[in-house]
């Protein structure tokens, strides 16, 4: 079996609060089960230290450097110090551990460790940034649109070039894989999806009707998630409540912004913040919504909901990575009216929601 060195800019753990970190942890778990020897280099916040023993049980060595949020001083300086520490620690570990293979998670990590060799290399792209900038520009106007278009042009050149510096490239969705192949980011781009948080084979059926529970899950410090929730509340939710007065919207995810917290009313809208276990929230949901205006990769919230047999209503970009068939495996709507109609239809006709959920689970 191989000795694999993994470098990642975030801390991978279950319950860490972001889908990427949880998925990388499950990747480490899977490699450990297959008998591979693992060494890990990561940035860690002090609040994440509680998760360290679980990682140490899977790895021969876990090398940590401070995350910029745990460093004093101005943020730009803390960011620079943190990433320089990550590069130095990775370089030292490559030399001392002499791994058979060096795997990198996330484009930012790849940029930080660029040029470090000593073993065959691979990198997994969690997002295709030029695609995100393209979507973002379409939602903007004026100088904001000009800025996003300029960033898209920059990423369109730099991102494929970065990936070509690695021996092997992996994408987390078929949609992203096609984008990377089109830009010749590598001779061959493999598919290595984010692992589902819940085993579809072992998940129970969606909960019986317990009212009219609408669920959004996501790290609520992310700008795209904030934008999605506020768009849903501002343009869709009023119509849903008028048609289904008992409807309740639950926003579940860590670090909600002030703008999102202000929408909690304890009657129709509930903002929970971080929860240690998402499974009960999915099980109690009658429908899961993914109203993102900007999305890439593979949305964990959509994968998990469909895997558990819960009907999903999503925007087109939220289905980009999954590639499910609209109308068969999930319902897709991009305008407020059709999106609201789809939510109302599921809440009023649970038998249709059950059919959609079962088809999504099989997919």
C-alpha positions in Angstrom: 0.0 0.0 0.0 1.1 3.6 -0.6 2.3 6.3 1.7 0.2 9.3 0.7 0.9 12.9 1.8 -2.2 15.1 1.8 -2.1 18.9 2.0 -5.2 21.0 2.6 -5.8 24.6 3.5 -8.8 23.8 5.8 -9.1 21.4 8.7 -10.9 18.1 7.7 -13.3 16.8 10.3 -16.8 15.7 10.8 -18.8 18.5 12.3 -16.3 21.1 11.1 -19.0 23.2 9.5 -18.1 23.1 5.8 -18.8 20.4 3.2 -15.2 20.4 1.8 -13.6 19.7 5.2 -16.1 16.9 6.0 -15.7 15.3 2.6 -11.8 15.4 2.8 -12.1 13.7 6.2 -14.2 10.9 4.7 -11.7 10.5 1.9 -8.9 10.1 4.6 -11.2 7.6 6.3 -11.6 5.6 3.1 -7.9 5.6 2.3 -7.1 4.4 5.8 -9.6 1.6 5.5 -7.9 0.5 2.3 -4.6 0.2 4.2 -2.8 3.2 2.9 -0.3 5.1 5.2 -1.3 8.7 5.5 0.5 11.9 6.4 -1.5 15.2 6.6 -0.5 18.8 6.5 -3.3 21.3 7.3 -4.0 24.7 8.7 -6.0 24.6 12.0 -8.0 27.1 14.0 -7.8 26.7 17.8 -11.5 25.9 17.9 -10.8 22.9 15.7 -8.2 21.3 18.0 -11.0 19.2 19.5 -11.2 17.2 16.2 -7.5 16.5 16.1 -7.5 13.1 17.9 -9.9 11.6 15.3 -7.5 12.6 12.5 -4.5 11.3 14.4 -6.2 7.9 14.7 -6.3 7.7 10.9 -2.9 9.2 10.0 0.7 8.3 10.9 1.4 12.0 11.3 -0.7 15.2 11.3 1.3 18.4 10.8 -0.7 21.5 11.7 0.0 25.2 11.2 -2.1 28.1 12.5 -5.1 29.2 10.4 -5.0 32.9 9.8 -8.1 33.3 11.9 -6.1 32.2 14.9 -3.2 34.6 14.3 -3.0 38.2 15.6 -2.5 41.2 13.5 -4.1 42.6 10.3 -5.9 39.9 8.3 -3.8 40.3 5.1 -0.6 39.8 7.2 -2.1 36.9 9.1 -3.2 35.3 5.8 0.3 35.6 4.4 2.0 34.2 7.5 -0.5 31.3 7.6 0.0 30.2 4.0 3.8 30.6 4.2 3.7 28.3 7.2 1.6 25.8 5.3 4.2 25.8 2.4 7.2 25.5 4.7 5.5 22.6 6.6 4.6 20.8 3.4 8.1 21.2 2.0 9.6 19.9 5.2 7.2 17.0 5.4 7.8 16.0 1.8 11.6 15.8 2.5 11.2 14.0 5.9 8.4 11.6 5.1 9.4 10.7 1.5 5.8 9.7 0.5 4.9 7.6 -2.5 2.3 10.2 -3.6 1.5 13.8 -2.9 -2.2 14.8 -3.0 -3.5 18.4 -2.7 -7.0 19.5 -2.0 -8.3 22.8 -3.4 -6.8 25.3 -5.9 -5.6 27.7 -3.2 -3.6 24.9 -1.6 -2.2 24.1 -5.0 -1.1 27.6 -5.5 0.6 27.7 -2.1 2.6 24.4 -2.6 3.3 25.1 -6.3 6.7 23.7 -7.3 7.2 21.4 -4.4 8.1 18.0 -5.7 9.5 14.7 -4.4 6.6 12.4 -5.4 4.0 12.1 -8.1 1.3 14.8 -7.5 -2.5 15.1 -7.8 -4.9 17.9 -7.1 -8.6 18.0 -6.6 -10.6 21.1 -7.6 -13.4 21.9 -5.3 -14.6 24.8 -7.5 -14.0 26.1 -11.0 -13.5 29.7 -10.1 -13.9 31.2 -13.6 -17.3 29.5 -13.8 -18.3 31.1 -10.5 -17.1 34.5 -11.6 -19.1 34.1 -14.9 -22.3 33.4 -12.9 -21.6 36.2 -10.5 -21.1 38.7 -13.3 -24.5 37.8 -14.7 -26.1 38.8 -11.4 -24.3 42.2 -11.2 -24.2 45.6 -12.8 -21.7 48.5 -13.1 -18.3 48.3 -11.6 -19.1 45.0 -9.7 -19.8 43.3 -13.0 -16.6 44.7 -14.6 -14.6 43.4 -11.6 -16.2 39.9 -11.8 -15.5 39.8 -15.6 -11.9 40.8 -15.0 -11.5 38.1 -12.4 -13.1 35.5 -14.7 -10.6 36.4 -17.5 -7.7 36.1 -15.0 -8.9 32.7 -13.6 -9.6 31.5 -17.1 -5.8 31.7 -17.8 -4.3 31.0 -14.4 -6.5 28.2 -13.1 -5.9 25.7 -16.0 -2.2 26.6 -15.9 -2.1 25.8 -12.2 -3.7 22.4 -12.7 -1.3 21.5 -15.5 1.6 21.7 -13.0 0.2 18.5 -11.3 0.5 15.0 -12.7 -3.2 14.2 -12.1 -6.3 16.4 -11.7 -9.6 15.4 -10.2 -12.9 17.3 -10.3 -15.8 16.8 -7.8 -18.5 16.8 -10.4 -19.0 15.8 -14.0 -20.0 19.4 -14.8 -16.7 20.7 -13.4 -14.8 17.9 -15.1 -16.1 19.0 -18.5 -15.1 22.6 -17.8 -11.6 21.6 -16.9 -11.2 19.3 -19.9 -12.4 22.0 -22.3 -9.7 24.4 -21.0 -7.1 21.6 -21.2 -6.3 21.8 -17.5 -4.8 18.3 -17.7 -4.4 15.4 -20.2 -7.0 13.5 -18.2 -9.3 14.9 -15.5 -10.7 12.2 -13.2 -14.0 12.4 -11.3 -13.6 12.2 -7.5 -16.9 13.5 -6.0 -17.4 14.8 -2.5 -18.7 11.9 -0.5 -22.3 12.0 0.7 -22.7 12.8 4.4 -25.3 10.0 4.7 -25.2 6.6 3.2 -28.1 6.5 0.8 -28.4 2.7 1.2 -28.8 3.0 4.9 -30.8 6.3 5.1 -34.4 6.1 6.1 -37.2 7.3 3.9 -38.1 11.0 4.1 -40.2 11.8 7.2 -43.9 11.6 7.0 -45.7 15.0 6.9 -45.1 16.9 10.1 -46.4 20.2 9.0 -44.7 22.0 6.1 -41.0 22.2 6.8 -38.8 23.8 4.2 -35.0 23.4 4.7 -31.9 25.2 3.5 -28.5 23.8 4.7 -25.2 25.5 4.2 -22.3 27.3 5.8 -23.9 30.6 6.4 -20.7 32.6 6.4 -20.4 32.0 2.6 -21.6 34.9 0.5 -23.3 32.7 -2.1 -25.4 30.9 0.6 -26.3 34.3 2.2 -27.4 35.6 -1.2 -29.5 32.4 -1.8 -31.3 32.6 1.5 -32.1 36.3 1.2 -33.3 35.9 -2.4 -35.5 33.1 -1.3 -36.9 35.1 1.6 -37.4 38.3 -0.4 -38.9 37.0 -3.6 -40.4 33.5 -2.9 -41.2 32.9 0.8 -44.1 35.4 1.1 -46.0 33.5 -1.7 -45.3 30.2 0.0 -46.7 31.3 3.3 -49.8 32.9 1.7 -50.6 29.6 0.1 -49.5 27.3 3.0 -49.9 29.4 6.2 -48.3 26.6 8.4 -45.1 26.6 6.3 -41.8 27.0 8.2 -38.4 27.8 6.7 -35.3 26.5 8.5 -31.9 27.9 7.7 -29.4 25.5 9.2 -25.7 26.2 9.1 -22.8 27.7 10.9 -22.0 31.4 11.4 -25.1 33.0 9.9 -24.6 36.7 9.0 -26.4 39.5 10.7 -28.6 40.0 7.6 -29.8 36.3 7.9 -30.1 36.3 11.7 -32.4 39.4 11.4 -34.9 37.3 9.4 -35.5 34.8 12.2 -39.0 35.4 13.6 -39.6 32.2 15.5 -42.9 31.7 13.6 -42.3 31.2 9.9 -38.5 31.6 9.7 -35.9 29.9 12.0 -32.2 30.5 11.8 -30.4 27.8 13.8 -26.7 28.4 13.4 -24.4 25.4 13.7 -26.0 22.1 14.5 -23.8 19.0 15.5 -25.9 16.5 13.4 -27.7 17.4 10.2 -29.5 14.1 9.8 -32.5 14.9 12.0 -33.0 18.2 10.1 -33.1 16.4 6.8 -35.4 13.8 8.1 -37.9 16.4 9.4 -37.9 18.3 6.1 -40.8 18.1 3.6 -38.7 19.8 1.0 -35.1 21.0 0.6 -34.4 24.1 -1.4 -31.2 25.1 -3.1 -32.0 28.6 -4.5 -28.3 29.6 -5.2 -27.7 32.2 -7.9 -24.0 31.3 -8.1 -22.8 27.7 -7.6 -20.2 25.2 -8.8 -18.7 21.9 -7.9 -21.2 19.5 -6.3 -23.6 20.9 -3.8 -23.5 18.7 -0.7 -27.0 19.9 0.4 -28.5 18.6 -2.8 -26.6 15.3 -2.7 -27.5 14.6 0.9 -31.2 15.5 0.5 -31.7 13.4 -2.6 -29.8 10.5 -1.0 -32.2 10.5 1.9 -35.2 10.6 -0.4 -36.3 14.2 0.3 -37.7 16.2 -2.6 -35.4 19.0 -3.8 -36.2 22.2 -5.6 -33.1 23.9 -7.0 -31.9 26.5 -9.5 -30.2 25.4 -12.7 -26.7 26.2 -11.3 -27.4 24.2 -8.2 -27.8 21.2 -10.4 -24.7 21.9 -12.4 -22.4 19.4 -10.7 -25.0 16.7 -10.1 -26.6 16.6 -13.6 -29.9 15.2 -12.4 -32.9 15.3 -14.8 -35.2 18.2 -14.0 -38.7 17.1 -13.5 -37.7 13.5 -12.8 -35.1 13.5 -10.0 -35.6 17.1 -8.7 -37.5 20.2 -9.8 -35.6 23.1 -11.2 -36.7 26.8 -11.2 -34.8 30.0 -11.7 -37.5 32.6 -11.4 -39.3 33.4 -8.1 -42.8 32.5 -9.4 -42.0 29.0 -10.7 -39.8 28.4 -7.6 -42.6 29.3 -5.2 -45.1 27.2 -7.2 -42.8 24.2 -7.0 -42.4 24.6 -3.2 -46.2 25.0 -2.7 -46.9 22.0 -4.9 -44.7 19.7 -2.8 -46.2 21.0 0.5 -49.8 20.7 -0.7 -49.3 17.3 -2.5 -47.0 15.2 -0.3 -47.6 12.2 -2.6 -45.9 14.1 -5.4 -43.0 15.0 -3.1 -42.6 11.4 -2.1 -42.4 10.3 -5.8 -39.8 13.0 -6.5 -37.9 12.1 -3.4 -37.8 8.4 -4.3 -36.6 9.1 -7.8 -33.9 11.4 -6.5 -32.8 8.8 -4.0 -32.5 6.2 -6.8 -30.5 8.7 -8.9 
